[in-house]
């Protein structure tokens, strides 16, 4: 298992983003468009990588997107979908807290997209749930916008870092909003996103989230890297994979259940990759990454997680008024995330788990001196998780029955 030491840099790294050994033969089109509907948040979570992290670019952006930004964005998505013959695209309404823009505004933006884009538009909103009311939930549901909720666990003690700007706990409003969503609009309920926290018992966190009847749970690792490590890393030699152990504890509880209580996307993605099935994720595997962000001023950026690395890491220098999404595909950072093995350093390319791990989340590879061509700061944790899940699959595997002959 890899130890938590800093990676050795390649001898030449001309830009902060990796210089791939060769461009992919065919660039994959953008399939997920993350639209910033509001650039501010009604919460002031103490750990937030976006508002309390390395990149303060949000301060210079308008709070909401002007109508001309929304129109230009719809046109650019339609242009891209038509050029690549995309039958479906995904749109995620994001922030900040997107509901600060109002449910009517979110619904109107999605309705404009569906009128403009010659593809099926699957829409979702990611919210902290504090602003969910019966009327807002109904408006989003009727507009066929699925609702995902970010929460640190299903108990007040799990959410002490989630406070508003006056320091008041967000838990009462978030829990009430989430319960209302689960009770009144289960068909619009996309699931819960939860970041692993070593301070809390993993099984207790998982079981507390089950109380909200989520159709799916996304377990994420805290954003950090070799220059700005996440909490608990570098890990001591006595416990080289604390996040790996945290996740495998949840996996064992999930795997051993006598019925599927919920989907856990990280585990399902890992299982798929171990079985040789491509998984649609940015945290595992070598498949091309196909998402971009449109900010409230119309700027086109890479995903927000890169802002945990350094100021401007997500910037492309492009916007929806002057650039197509095909032009965005040529950006070095976007190209690197579509290059598979070519974007990884020698250490990762030589690893037996690379087809499953894929080098880990791109943002977690960053080291200030060398850029992103490093293994993940969570390398030992991912190794632990993948091998643990692989062992369970090997134990559970049984030969498939032969097909009856005619």
Helices and strands as residue ranges (DSSP letters): E 32-36, G 57-60, H 67-84, E 88-94, G 98-101, H 103-116, E 120-127, H 134-142, E 145-150, G 156-159, H 171-184, G 186-188, E 189-195, H 202-210, E 216-220, G 237-239, H 242-256, E 263-264, H 265-274, E 291-294, E 299-301, G 304-308, E 315-319, H 325-329, H 332-336, G 340-343, H 346-349, H 354-357, G 362-365, H 379-396
